[in-house]
Amino acid sequence: MVFYFQSDVVSPPALIYMGKDKYENEELIRWGWPEDVWFHVHNYSSAHVYLRLKEGQSVDDIPQALINDAAQLVKYNSIQGNKINNIEVVYTLWSNLKKTPDMEVGQIGYFCEKDVKKIRVEKRVNEIINRLNKSKTEDHPDLRRQREERDADERRKNKHSLKAQREKEEEEMKRQKAEAESRSYDKLFKPESMTTNYDDGNDSDDFM
């Protein structure tokens, strides 16, 4: 089961989601999206919370209020972290998550430590938790199918983009060719380049 939340601190609202347990977390890790940002309480067990970025958005573009929402949700869904003040929450792109066969269920590492960001959460803010919980929904999605559909859509967009780029390049080549031919034609008919058969009154057919 996956729990979904809508954060209305941005418009349109942002999608935040998390798994029910560590086994669901494994599926989320496996079938996450490149647009997903993963949140977790640092050094304590907690839910794996994901924030889905908008198209073209990067980690550095996330509004602070939205980061706070995700961080508060992580803290609230940590048995230990929820009882402690002044904790750290880490977050990074899904693509930076590293899962190896020797890791336990729900355990995760990173490909690049320097791409992991941290935010300090001093205490739980019930106002934020209550607001997010009001938007909470539950579902049993086919995560693999959703990821495959997302990838297929991206391939279609890339194919369309490449086609448009090729057409643009062909049009540019035609334009350049036409300009080159026009310059060549203009040069051919410049007065200084023209010749004449006028012989100043002499008839070239008279040999006598």
C-alpha positions as CSV (number, residue, x, y, z in Angstrom):
1,M,0.0,0.0,0.0
2,V,1.1,3.5,-0.8
3,F,0.0,6.6,1.0
4,Y,-0.4,9.8,-1.1
5,F,-0.4,13.4,0.1
6,Q,-1.0,16.7,-1.6
7,S,1.1,19.7,-0.4
8,D,-0.8,22.9,-1.2
9,V,2.1,25.2,-0.2
10,V,2.7,25.4,-4.0
11,S,0.4,25.7,-6.9
12,P,-0.5,23.3,-8.4
13,P,-0.2,21.1,-5.3
14,A,2.8,18.8,-5.1
15,L,2.6,15.1,-4.8
16,I,4.2,13.5,-1.8
17,Y,4.0,9.7,-1.1
18,M,5.4,6.9,1.0
19,G,5.2,3.2,1.5
20,K,3.3,1.5,4.3
21,D,6.3,-0.5,5.5
22,K,9.8,-1.5,4.7
23,Y,8.7,-4.1,2.1
24,E,6.7,-1.5,0.3
25,N,9.8,0.8,0.5
26,E,11.7,-1.9,-1.5
27,E,9.2,-1.5,-4.3
28,L,9.4,2.2,-4.2
29,I,13.1,2.1,-4.3
30,R,13.0,-0.2,-7.3
31,W,10.4,1.6,-9.3
32,G,11.0,5.2,-8.4
33,W,11.0,8.0,-11.0
34,P,14.0,10.2,-11.9
35,E,11.8,13.1,-10.9
36,D,11.4,11.8,-7.3
37,V,13.3,13.2,-4.3
38,W,13.7,10.8,-1.4
39,F,13.5,12.0,2.2
40,H,14.6,10.1,5.4
41,V,15.4,10.8,9.0
42,H,19.2,10.8,9.3
43,N,20.6,8.0,11.6
44,Y,17.1,6.8,12.6
45,S,14.6,4.4,11.0
46,S,11.8,6.2,9.4
47,A,9.4,6.1,6.5
48,H,10.8,6.6,3.0
49,V,9.0,9.7,1.8
50,Y,9.1,10.8,-1.8
51,L,8.4,14.2,-3.4
52,R,7.7,14.2,-7.1
53,L,9.2,17.2,-8.9
54,K,7.5,19.0,-11.7
55,E,8.9,18.7,-15.3
56,G,12.1,20.6,-15.6
57,Q,12.4,21.2,-11.8
58,S,15.6,20.3,-9.9
59,V,16.4,19.7,-6.3
60,D,17.7,23.2,-5.9
61,D,14.4,24.6,-7.2
62,I,12.2,23.1,-4.4
63,P,10.6,25.8,-2.4
64,Q,11.6,25.7,1.3
65,A,8.0,25.3,2.4
66,L,7.7,22.2,0.4
67,I,10.9,20.8,1.8
68,N,9.5,21.5,5.2
69,D,6.3,19.5,4.5
70,A,8.3,16.5,3.3
71,A,10.7,16.7,6.3
72,Q,7.8,17.0,8.8
73,L,6.1,14.0,7.3
74,V,9.3,11.9,7.6
75,K,9.8,12.9,11.2
76,Y,6.2,12.2,12.1
77,N,6.5,8.7,10.5
78,S,9.7,7.8,12.5
79,I,9.1,6.0,15.8
80,Q,12.3,7.4,17.3
81,G,12.6,10.6,15.3
82,N,9.1,11.7,16.2
83,K,10.0,11.7,19.9
84,I,13.2,13.7,19.5
85,N,13.7,17.4,18.8
86,N,16.4,18.9,16.7
87,I,16.9,16.0,14.2
88,E,18.3,16.0,10.7
89,V,16.5,14.9,7.6
90,V,18.4,13.9,4.5
91,Y,17.1,14.1,1.0
92,T,18.4,13.3,-2.5
93,L,17.2,12.4,-5.9
94,W,15.9,8.8,-6.3
95,S,18.6,8.2,-9.0
96,N,21.3,8.7,-6.3
97,L,19.9,5.8,-4.1
98,K,22.1,2.8,-4.1
99,K,20.8,-0.7,-3.3
100,T,23.1,-3.7,-3.2
101,P,22.2,-7.4,-2.6
102,D,23.8,-7.5,0.8
103,M,21.6,-4.7,2.2
104,E,18.7,-5.5,4.5
105,V,15.1,-4.9,3.5
106,G,14.5,-1.1,3.4
107,Q,18.2,-0.3,3.7
108,I,19.7,2.1,1.2
109,G,23.0,3.8,0.4
110,Y,24.1,6.6,-2.0
111,F,26.1,6.7,-5.2
112,C,27.3,10.2,-4.4
113,E,27.4,11.5,-0.8
114,K,27.9,15.1,-1.9
115,D,24.6,15.0,-3.6
116,V,22.8,14.3,-0.3
117,K,21.3,17.4,1.3
118,K,20.3,17.9,4.9
119,I,17.7,19.9,6.7
120,R,17.4,20.3,10.5
121,V,14.0,19.8,12.0
122,E,13.8,21.3,15.5
123,K,10.4,19.9,16.4
124,R,7.2,18.4,15.0
125,V,4.8,21.0,13.6
126,N,1.3,19.6,14.1
127,E,-0.2,22.2,11.8
128,I,1.7,20.8,8.9
129,I,1.0,17.2,9.8
130,N,-2.7,17.8,10.1
131,R,-2.9,19.7,6.8
132,L,-1.1,16.9,5.0
133,N,-3.1,14.1,6.6
134,K,-6.3,15.8,5.5
135,S,-5.2,15.2,1.9
136,K,-4.1,11.6,2.6
137,T,-5.3,8.8,0.3
138,E,-4.4,5.1,0.0
139,D,-3.8,3.0,-3.0
140,H,-2.3,-0.3,-4.2
141,P,-0.7,0.9,-7.5
142,D,1.2,-1.2,-10.0
143,L,4.4,0.6,-9.5
144,R,6.2,-1.2,-12.3
145,R,3.5,-0.4,-14.8
146,Q,3.4,3.2,-13.8
147,R,7.2,3.5,-14.3
148,E,7.1,1.7,-17.6
149,E,4.3,4.1,-18.8
150,R,6.3,7.0,-17.6
151,D,9.4,5.8,-19.6
152,A,7.3,5.1,-22.7
153,D,5.9,8.6,-22.6
154,E,9.4,10.1,-22.2
155,R,10.5,8.1,-25.3
156,R,7.6,9.4,-27.3
157,K,8.4,13.0,-26.3
158,N,12.1,12.5,-27.1
159,K,11.2,11.0,-30.5
160,H,8.9,13.9,-31.3
161,S,11.6,16.4,-30.1
162,L,14.3,14.7,-32.3
163,K,12.0,14.7,-35.3
164,A,11.2,18.4,-34.7
165,Q,14.9,19.1,-34.4
166,R,15.8,17.3,-37.6
167,E,13.0,19.2,-39.5
168,K,14.4,22.5,-38.1
169,E,17.9,21.5,-39.2
170,E,16.7,20.6,-42.7
171,E,14.8,23.9,-43.0
172,E,18.0,25.7,-42.0
173,M,20.1,23.8,-44.5
174,K,17.5,24.7,-47.3
175,R,17.6,28.3,-46.2
176,Q,21.4,28.4,-46.3
177,K,21.5,26.7,-49.7
178,A,19.0,29.1,-51.1
179,E,21.0,32.1,-49.8
180,A,24.2,30.6,-51.3
181,E,22.5,30.1,-54.7
182,S,21.1,33.7,-54.5
183,R,24.5,35.1,-53.8
184,S,26.0,33.1,-56.7
185,Y,23.3,34.3,-59.1
186,D,23.7,37.9,-58.1
187,K,27.5,37.7,-58.6
188,L,27.0,36.2,-62.1
189,F,25.0,39.2,-63.2
190,K,27.1,42.0,-61.8
191,P,28.0,44.6,-64.6
192,E,31.7,44.0,-64.2
193,S,31.2,40.3,-64.7
194,M,29.2,40.6,-67.9
195,T,30.6,40.4,-71.5
196,T,29.2,41.6,-74.9
197,N,29.7,40.8,-78.6
198,Y,29.5,44.5,-79.6
199,D,32.5,45.2,-81.9
200,D,32.2,49.0,-82.3
201,G,30.7,48.9,-85.8
202,N,32.8,46.1,-87.3
203,D,30.8,43.3,-88.8
204,S,32.4,40.1,-87.6
205,D,31.0,38.2,-90.6
206,D,32.8,40.5,-93.1
207,F,36.1,38.8,-94.0
208,M,36.9,41.0,-97.0
